[in-house]
Amino acid sequence: MAYKITDACIMCGACAAQCPVEAISEGADKYEISADTCVECGACASQCPVSAIEEE
């Protein structure tokens, strides 16, 4: 089950910097996680300062 970024995202980029497979990219109003690339490691969720990343 891949992770997703909610609307609480503040576009800080902390999650993208921690993703070992570069599954996170900057979207129009929040960062987005590619479900096909995500390896479900949870590194992004643990680094989000506003807890905007959750399991799908």
All heavy atoms as TSV, in Angstrom:
chain	resi	resn	atom	element	x	y	z
A	1	MET	N	N	0.841	-1.175	0.000
A	1	MET	CA	C	0.000	0.000	0.000
A	1	MET	C	C	0.892	1.246	0.000
A	1	MET	O	O	1.673	1.449	0.910
A	1	MET	CB	C	-0.905	-0.014	1.234
A	1	MET	CG	C	-1.792	1.181	1.314
A	1	MET	SD	S	-3.264	0.989	2.324
A	1	MET	CE	C	-3.974	-0.505	1.728
A	2	ALA	N	N	0.781	2.040	-1.021
A	2	ALA	CA	C	1.600	3.238	-1.150
A	2	ALA	C	C	1.123	4.330	-0.194
A	2	ALA	O	O	0.033	4.257	0.356
A	2	ALA	CB	C	1.537	3.753	-2.583
A	3	TYR	N	N	1.951	5.322	-0.033
A	3	TYR	CA	C	1.609	6.473	0.793
A	3	TYR	C	C	1.010	7.554	-0.089
A	3	TYR	O	O	1.220	7.579	-1.305
A	3	TYR	CB	C	2.857	7.008	1.491
A	3	TYR	CG	C	3.268	6.164	2.670
A	3	TYR	CD1	C	3.959	4.984	2.500
A	3	TYR	CD2	C	2.967	6.549	3.963
A	3	TYR	CE1	C	4.332	4.194	3.580
A	3	TYR	CE2	C	3.323	5.776	5.055
A	3	TYR	CZ	C	4.008	4.609	4.856
A	3	TYR	OH	O	4.365	3.837	5.940
A	4	LYS	N	N	0.265	8.473	0.535
A	4	LYS	CA	C	-0.279	9.621	-0.196
A	4	LYS	C	C	-0.070	10.871	0.640
A	4	LYS	O	O	0.050	10.812	1.859
A	4	LYS	CB	C	-1.755	9.435	-0.516
A	4	LYS	CG	C	-2.667	9.469	0.696
A	4	LYS	CD	C	-4.124	9.385	0.286
A	4	LYS	CE	C	-5.018	9.451	1.512
A	4	LYS	NZ	N	-6.429	9.464	1.168
A	5	ILE	N	N	-0.026	12.003	-0.030
A	5	ILE	CA	C	0.156	13.285	0.642
A	5	ILE	C	C	-1.176	14.015	0.650
A	5	ILE	O	O	-1.805	14.189	-0.390
A	5	ILE	CB	C	1.248	14.115	-0.062
A	5	ILE	CG1	C	2.574	13.351	-0.030
A	5	ILE	CG2	C	1.384	15.487	0.592
A	5	ILE	CD1	C	3.712	14.007	-0.771
A	6	THR	N	N	-1.597	14.424	1.826
A	6	THR	CA	C	-2.895	15.084	1.971
A	6	THR	C	C	-2.784	16.584	1.684
A	6	THR	O	O	-1.691	17.115	1.475
A	6	THR	CB	C	-3.443	14.895	3.402
A	6	THR	OG1	O	-2.627	15.634	4.313
A	6	THR	CG2	C	-3.475	13.427	3.803
A	7	ASP	N	N	-3.927	17.254	1.730
A	7	ASP	CA	C	-3.975	18.700	1.493
A	7	ASP	C	C	-3.296	19.504	2.598
A	7	ASP	O	O	-3.122	20.706	2.464
A	7	ASP	CB	C	-5.418	19.169	1.342
A	7	ASP	CG	C	-6.045	18.671	0.042
A	7	ASP	OD1	O	-5.294	18.340	-0.896
A	7	ASP	OD2	O	-7.285	18.602	-0.030
A	8	ALA	N	N	-2.893	18.848	3.671
A	8	ALA	CA	C	-2.185	19.535	4.757
A	8	ALA	C	C	-0.737	19.860	4.375
A	8	ALA	O	O	-0.048	20.573	5.098
A	8	ALA	CB	C	-2.215	18.691	6.023
A	9	CYS	N	N	-0.277	19.365	3.249
A	9	CYS	CA	C	1.100	19.589	2.769
A	9	CYS	C	C	1.406	21.081	2.687
A	9	CYS	O	O	0.629	21.864	2.148
A	9	CYS	CB	C	1.271	18.946	1.394
A	9	CYS	SG	S	2.880	19.216	0.625
A	10	ILE	N	N	2.571	21.466	3.226
A	10	ILE	CA	C	2.996	22.872	3.187
A	10	ILE	C	C	4.116	23.103	2.169
A	10	ILE	O	O	4.762	24.140	2.167
A	10	ILE	CB	C	3.424	23.357	4.589
A	10	ILE	CG1	C	4.577	22.509	5.138
A	10	ILE	CG2	C	2.233	23.375	5.532
A	10	ILE	CD1	C	5.205	23.051	6.412
A	11	MET	N	N	4.360	22.123	1.310
A	11	MET	CA	C	5.345	22.237	0.224
A	11	MET	C	C	6.765	22.527	0.715
A	11	MET	O	O	7.509	23.272	0.092
A	11	MET	CB	C	4.922	23.311	-0.781
A	11	MET	CG	C	3.575	23.125	-1.433
A	11	MET	SD	S	3.566	21.968	-2.799
A	11	MET	CE	C	4.588	22.772	-3.991
A	12	CYS	N	N	7.160	21.921	1.828
A	12	CYS	CA	C	8.494	22.188	2.375
A	12	CYS	C	C	9.582	21.349	1.701
A	12	CYS	O	O	10.749	21.710	1.739
A	12	CYS	CB	C	8.508	21.954	3.883
A	12	CYS	SG	S	8.307	20.229	4.369
A	13	GLY	N	N	9.208	20.205	1.118
A	13	GLY	CA	C	10.170	19.369	0.422
A	13	GLY	C	C	10.913	18.370	1.284
A	13	GLY	O	O	11.746	17.624	0.778
A	14	ALA	N	N	10.635	18.327	2.560
A	14	ALA	CA	C	11.329	17.397	3.454
A	14	ALA	C	C	11.104	15.949	3.029
A	14	ALA	O	O	12.014	15.124	3.091
A	14	ALA	CB	C	10.869	17.595	4.895
A	15	CYS	N	N	9.913	15.640	2.570
A	15	CYS	CA	C	9.589	14.270	2.170
A	15	CYS	C	C	10.369	13.855	0.925
A	15	CYS	O	O	10.927	12.759	0.864
A	15	CYS	CB	C	8.093	14.125	1.918
A	15	CYS	SG	S	7.433	15.245	0.647
A	16	ALA	N	N	10.432	14.722	-0.060
A	16	ALA	CA	C	11.113	14.408	-1.311
A	16	ALA	C	C	12.593	14.140	-1.080
A	16	ALA	O	O	13.181	13.254	-1.699
A	16	ALA	CB	C	10.926	15.539	-2.315
A	17	ALA	N	N	13.187	14.884	-0.176
A	17	ALA	CA	C	14.606	14.706	0.119
A	17	ALA	C	C	14.900	13.353	0.762
A	17	ALA	O	O	16.002	12.824	0.628
A	17	ALA	CB	C	15.082	15.830	1.032
A	18	GLN	N	N	13.917	12.771	1.441
A	18	GLN	CA	C	14.118	11.499	2.141
A	18	GLN	C	C	13.747	10.276	1.316
A	18	GLN	O	O	14.098	9.157	1.685
A	18	GLN	CB	C	13.291	11.488	3.431
A	18	GLN	CG	C	13.775	12.458	4.460
A	18	GLN	CD	C	15.227	12.193	4.863
A	18	GLN	OE1	O	15.602	11.069	5.138
A	18	GLN	NE2	N	16.029	13.241	4.889
A	19	CYS	N	N	13.053	10.429	0.207
A	19	CYS	CA	C	12.582	9.288	-0.580
A	19	CYS	C	C	13.741	8.600	-1.304
A	19	CYS	O	O	14.386	9.199	-2.160
A	19	CYS	CB	C	11.529	9.732	-1.594
A	19	CYS	SG	S	10.839	8.342	-2.511
A	20	PRO	N	N	14.004	7.321	-0.973
A	20	PRO	CA	C	15.141	6.619	-1.572
A	20	PRO	C	C	14.934	6.237	-3.040
A	20	PRO	O	O	15.900	5.921	-3.736
A	20	PRO	CB	C	15.286	5.370	-0.700
A	20	PRO	CG	C	13.903	5.119	-0.192
A	20	PRO	CD	C	13.300	6.494	0.003
A	21	VAL	N	N	13.697	6.261	-3.522
A	21	VAL	CA	C	13.424	5.879	-4.909
A	21	VAL	C	C	12.892	7.047	-5.746
A	21	VAL	O	O	12.426	6.856	-6.863
A	21	VAL	CB	C	12.443	4.675	-4.985
A	21	VAL	CG1	C	13.079	3.435	-4.402
A	21	VAL	CG2	C	11.131	4.991	-4.298
A	22	GLU	N	N	12.972	8.250	-5.209
A	22	GLU	CA	C	12.556	9.472	-5.897
A	22	GLU	C	C	11.122	9.382	-6.426
A	22	GLU	O	O	10.838	9.768	-7.558
A	22	GLU	CB	C	13.542	9.825	-7.010
A	22	GLU	CG	C	14.939	10.080	-6.467
A	22	GLU	CD	C	15.953	10.427	-7.552
A	22	GLU	OE1	O	15.607	10.439	-8.740
A	22	GLU	OE2	O	17.109	10.679	-7.186
A	23	ALA	N	N	10.215	8.877	-5.579
A	23	ALA	CA	C	8.806	8.724	-5.955
A	23	ALA	C	C	8.001	9.987	-5.701
A	23	ALA	O	O	6.836	10.057	-6.071
A	23	ALA	CB	C	8.187	7.557	-5.191
A	24	ILE	N	N	8.608	10.994	-5.076
A	24	ILE	CA	C	7.882	12.211	-4.698
A	24	ILE	C	C	8.305	13.371	-5.597
A	24	ILE	O	O	9.489	13.636	-5.779
A	24	ILE	CB	C	8.136	12.551	-3.215
A	24	ILE	CG1	C	7.729	11.369	-2.344
A	24	ILE	CG2	C	7.392	13.822	-2.826
A	24	ILE	CD1	C	8.062	11.524	-0.876
A	25	SER	N	N	7.298	14.043	-6.135
A	25	SER	CA	C	7.575	15.186	-6.997
A	25	SER	C	C	6.663	16.346	-6.604
A	25	SER	O	O	5.620	16.166	-5.981
A	25	SER	CB	C	7.355	14.824	-8.460
A	25	SER	OG	O	6.019	14.415	-8.670
A	26	GLU	N	N	7.063	17.534	-7.013
A	26	GLU	CA	C	6.300	18.737	-6.682
A	26	GLU	C	C	5.096	18.853	-7.605
A	26	GLU	O	O	5.235	18.836	-8.823
A	26	GLU	CB	C	7.194	19.971	-6.832
A	26	GLU	CG	C	6.582	21.226	-6.293
A	26	GLU	CD	C	7.556	22.394	-6.300
A	26	GLU	OE1	O	8.776	22.163	-6.276
A	26	GLU	OE2	O	7.075	23.535	-6.333
A	27	GLY	N	N	3.921	18.947	-7.023
A	27	GLY	CA	C	2.697	19.131	-7.789
A	27	GLY	C	C	2.295	20.597	-7.808
A	27	GLY	O	O	3.056	21.456	-7.375
A	28	ALA	N	N	1.106	20.878	-8.277
A	28	ALA	CA	C	0.634	22.262	-8.387
A	28	ALA	C	C	0.445	22.925	-7.030
A	28	ALA	O	O	0.853	24.068	-6.836
A	28	ALA	CB	C	-0.677	22.300	-9.161
A	29	ASP	N	N	-0.159	22.201	-6.082
A	29	ASP	CA	C	-0.418	22.811	-4.777
A	29	ASP	C	C	0.074	21.975	-3.605
A	29	ASP	O	O	-0.085	22.355	-2.453
A	29	ASP	CB	C	-1.912	23.108	-4.618
A	29	ASP	CG	C	-2.770	21.861	-4.779
A	29	ASP	OD1	O	-2.259	20.825	-5.218
A	29	ASP	OD2	O	-3.975	21.936	-4.460
A	30	LYS	N	N	0.688	20.824	-3.884
A	30	LYS	CA	C	1.278	19.967	-2.856
A	30	LYS	C	C	2.201	18.967	-3.538
A	30	LYS	O	O	2.153	18.804	-4.755
A	30	LYS	CB	C	0.194	19.238	-2.052
A	30	LYS	CG	C	-0.617	18.263	-2.883
A	30	LYS	CD	C	-1.685	17.586	-2.041
A	30	LYS	CE	C	-2.477	16.626	-2.906
A	30	LYS	NZ	N	-3.510	15.934	-2.171
A	31	TYR	N	N	3.044	18.334	-2.753
A	31	TYR	CA	C	3.889	17.288	-3.314
A	31	TYR	C	C	3.027	16.063	-3.584
A	31	TYR	O	O	1.973	15.868	-2.962
A	31	TYR	CB	C	5.022	16.938	-2.354
A	31	TYR	CG	C	6.221	17.841	-2.519
A	31	TYR	CD1	C	6.252	19.106	-1.955
A	31	TYR	CD2	C	7.318	17.440	-3.264
A	31	TYR	CE1	C	7.325	19.942	-2.122
A	31	TYR	CE2	C	8.404	18.270	-3.436
A	31	TYR	CZ	C	8.414	19.514	-2.866
A	31	TYR	OH	O	9.484	20.345	-3.049
A	32	GLU	N	N	3.454	15.218	-4.535
A	32	GLU	CA	C	2.700	14.035	-4.917
A	32	GLU	C	C	3.620	12.823	-4.897
A	32	GLU	O	O	4.806	12.923	-5.209
A	32	GLU	CB	C	2.099	14.217	-6.304
A	32	GLU	CG	C	1.138	15.387	-6.382
A	32	GLU	CD	C	0.668	15.692	-7.789
A	32	GLU	OE1	O	1.231	15.126	-8.755
A	32	GLU	OE2	O	-0.257	16.506	-7.924
A	33	ILE	N	N	3.046	11.661	-4.542
A	33	ILE	CA	C	3.796	10.411	-4.504
A	33	ILE	C	C	3.305	9.511	-5.625
A	33	ILE	O	O	2.104	9.261	-5.743
A	33	ILE	CB	C	3.623	9.700	-3.151
A	33	ILE	CG1	C	4.118	10.586	-2.015
A	33	ILE	CG2	C	4.360	8.361	-3.156
A	33	ILE	CD1	C	3.870	10.008	-0.624
A	34	SER	N	N	4.218	9.022	-6.439
A	34	SER	CA	C	3.865	8.082	-7.498
A	34	SER	C	C	3.640	6.710	-6.870
A	34	SER	O	O	4.575	6.095	-6.347
A	34	SER	CB	C	4.993	8.003	-8.533
A	34	SER	OG	O	4.763	6.907	-9.406
A	35	ALA	N	N	2.412	6.227	-6.918
A	35	ALA	CA	C	2.075	4.931	-6.319
A	35	ALA	C	C	2.832	3.791	-6.991
A	35	ALA	O	O	3.147	2.789	-6.351
A	35	ALA	CB	C	0.574	4.692	-6.403
A	36	ASP	N	N	3.144	3.936	-8.266
A	36	ASP	CA	C	3.868	2.889	-8.993
A	36	ASP	C	C	5.329	2.801	-8.570
A	36	ASP	O	O	5.942	1.749	-8.669
A	36	ASP	CB	C	3.800	3.139	-10.500
A	36	ASP	CG	C	2.390	3.002	-11.041
A	36	ASP	OD1	O	1.577	2.278	-10.427
A	36	ASP	OD2	O	2.095	3.624	-12.079
A	37	THR	N	N	5.885	3.905	-8.094
A	37	THR	CA	C	7.299	3.952	-7.717
A	37	THR	C	C	7.515	3.746	-6.223
A	37	THR	O	O	8.536	3.212	-5.809
A	37	THR	CB	C	7.907	5.306	-8.148
A	37	THR	OG1	O	7.618	5.525	-9.525
A	37	THR	CG2	C	9.409	5.323	-7.949
A	38	CYS	N	N	6.558	4.148	-5.412
A	38	CYS	CA	C	6.667	4.073	-3.953
A	38	CYS	C	C	6.946	2.638	-3.490
A	38	CYS	O	O	6.280	1.697	-3.929
A	38	CYS	CB	C	5.372	4.581	-3.319
A	38	CYS	SG	S	5.343	4.523	-1.514
A	39	VAL	N	N	7.936	2.490	-2.604
A	39	VAL	CA	C	8.277	1.170	-2.064
A	39	VAL	C	C	7.776	1.000	-0.631
A	39	VAL	O	O	8.149	0.057	0.055
A	39	VAL	CB	C	9.800	0.899	-2.140
A	39	VAL	CG1	C	10.258	0.804	-3.578
A	39	VAL	CG2	C	10.588	1.953	-1.387
A	40	GLU	N	N	6.931	1.928	-0.193
A	40	GLU	CA	C	6.258	1.837	1.104
A	40	GLU	C	C	7.210	1.764	2.298
A	40	GLU	O	O	6.932	1.101	3.289
A	40	GLU	CB	C	5.320	0.628	1.112
A	40	GLU	CG	C	4.314	0.656	-0.015
A	40	GLU	CD	C	3.644	-0.683	-0.254
A	40	GLU	OE1	O	3.522	-1.464	0.692
A	40	GLU	OE2	O	3.251	-0.930	-1.403
A	41	CYS	N	N	8.327	2.474	2.211
A	41	CYS	CA	C	9.312	2.427	3.299
A	41	CYS	C	C	8.926	3.321	4.480
A	41	CYS	O	O	9.376	3.101	5.596
A	41	CYS	CB	C	10.690	2.802	2.779
A	41	CYS	SG	S	10.859	4.523	2.257
A	42	GLY	N	N	8.119	4.372	4.225
A	42	GLY	CA	C	7.681	5.262	5.285
A	42	GLY	C	C	8.663	6.359	5.643
A	42	GLY	O	O	8.409	7.136	6.560
A	43	ALA	N	N	9.783	6.452	4.940
A	43	ALA	CA	C	10.777	7.486	5.244
A	43	ALA	C	C	10.188	8.884	5.093
A	43	ALA	O	O	10.474	9.774	5.887
A	43	ALA	CB	C	11.997	7.334	4.342
A	44	CYS	N	N	9.342	9.069	4.109
A	44	CYS	CA	C	8.738	10.378	3.878
A	44	CYS	C	C	7.812	10.771	5.025
A	44	CYS	O	O	7.848	11.902	5.506
A	44	CYS	CB	C	7.974	10.389	2.559
A	44	CYS	SG	S	6.650	9.159	2.432
A	45	ALA	N	N	6.990	9.842	5.458
A	45	ALA	CA	C	6.018	10.123	6.520
A	45	ALA	C	C	6.701	10.510	7.820
A	45	ALA	O	O	6.225	11.388	8.539
A	45	ALA	CB	C	5.109	8.924	6.733
A	46	SER	N	N	7.813	9.881	8.103
A	46	SER	CA	C	8.510	10.180	9.361
A	46	SER	C	C	9.180	11.548	9.340
A	46	SER	O	O	9.478	12.106	10.391
A	46	SER	CB	C	9.538	9.096	9.673
A	46	SER	OG	O	10.593	9.105	8.727
A	47	GLN	N	N	9.409	12.112	8.162
A	47	GLN	CA	C	10.072	13.413	8.049
A	47	GLN	C	C	9.118	14.588	7.883
A	47	GLN	O	O	9.523	15.736	8.000
A	47	GLN	CB	C	11.032	13.406	6.855
A	47	GLN	CG	C	12.211	12.490	7.038
A	47	GLN	CD	C	13.062	12.901	8.228
A	47	GLN	OE1	O	13.437	14.051	8.360
A	47	GLN	NE2	N	13.364	11.959	9.108
A	48	CYS	N	N	7.839	14.324	7.629
A	48	CYS	CA	C	6.883	15.409	7.383
A	48	CYS	C	C	6.589	16.173	8.670
A	48	CYS	O	O	6.091	15.600	9.637
A	48	CYS	CB	C	5.586	14.842	6.808
A	48	CYS	SG	S	4.385	16.134	6.423
A	49	PRO	N	N	6.865	17.485	8.679
A	49	PRO	CA	C	6.664	18.279	9.897
A	49	PRO	C	C	5.194	18.530	10.244
A	49	PRO	O	O	4.890	18.929	11.370
A	49	PRO	CB	C	7.388	19.583	9.600
A	49	PRO	CG	C	7.335	19.709	8.120
A	49	PRO	CD	C	7.436	18.293	7.604
A	50	VAL	N	N	4.277	18.303	9.293
A	50	VAL	CA	C	2.860	18.551	9.560
A	50	VAL	C	C	2.014	17.278	9.453
A	50	VAL	O	O	0.802	17.349	9.381
A	50	VAL	CB	C	2.290	19.659	8.630
A	50	VAL	CG1	C	2.938	21.003	8.938
A	50	VAL	CG2	C	2.444	19.290	7.168
A	51	SER	N	N	2.664	16.135	9.415
A	51	SER	CA	C	1.977	14.830	9.328
A	51	SER	C	C	0.989	14.766	8.177
A	51	SER	O	O	-0.136	14.290	8.327
A	51	SER	CB	C	1.284	14.515	10.652
A	51	SER	OG	O	2.206	14.481	11.707
A	52	ALA	N	N	1.406	15.239	7.004
A	52	ALA	CA	C	0.523	15.276	5.829
A	52	ALA	C	C	0.633	14.011	4.975
A	52	ALA	O	O	-0.003	13.930	3.926
A	52	ALA	CB	C	0.855	16.492	4.981
A	53	ILE	N	N	1.416	13.039	5.407
A	53	ILE	CA	C	1.600	11.812	4.624
A	53	ILE	C	C	1.015	10.638	5.378
A	53	ILE	O	O	1.314	10.414	6.541
A	53	ILE	CB	C	3.092	11.578	4.314
A	53	ILE	CG1	C	3.665	12.798	3.577
A	53	ILE	CG2	C	3.268	10.311	3.482
A	53	ILE	CD1	C	5.151	12.760	3.361
A	54	GLU	N	N	0.156	9.898	4.670
A	54	GLU	CA	C	-0.493	8.746	5.301
A	54	GLU	C	C	-0.570	7.584	4.304
A	54	GLU	O	O	-0.430	7.777	3.107
A	54	GLU	CB	C	-1.890	9.118	5.784
A	54	GLU	CG	C	-2.782	9.660	4.700
A	54	GLU	CD	C	-4.099	10.239	5.234
A	54	GLU	OE1	O	-4.100	10.815	6.333
A	54	GLU	OE2	O	-5.091	10.114	4.526
A	55	GLU	N	N	-0.788	6.387	4.850
A	55	GLU	CA	C	-0.932	5.229	3.989
A	55	GLU	C	C	-2.256	5.304	3.240
A	55	GLU	O	O	-3.248	5.753	3.793
A	55	GLU	CB	C	-0.883	3.939	4.808
A	55	GLU	CG	C	0.512	3.629	5.324
A	55	GLU	CD	C	0.550	2.288	6.036
A	55	GLU	OE1	O	0.236	2.280	7.225
A	55	GLU	OE2	O	0.872	1.291	5.372
A	56	GLU	N	N	-2.230	4.887	1.979
A	56	GLU	CA	C	-3.447	4.891	1.169
A	56	GLU	C	C	-4.358	3.758	1.555
A	56	GLU	O	O	-3.984	2.739	1.990
A	56	GLU	CB	C	-3.093	4.779	-0.305
A	56	GLU	CG	C	-3.345	6.018	-1.026
A	56	GLU	CD	C	-3.106	5.942	-2.529
A	56	GLU	OE1	O	-2.318	5.138	-2.982
A	56	GLU	OE2	O	-3.731	6.731	-3.193
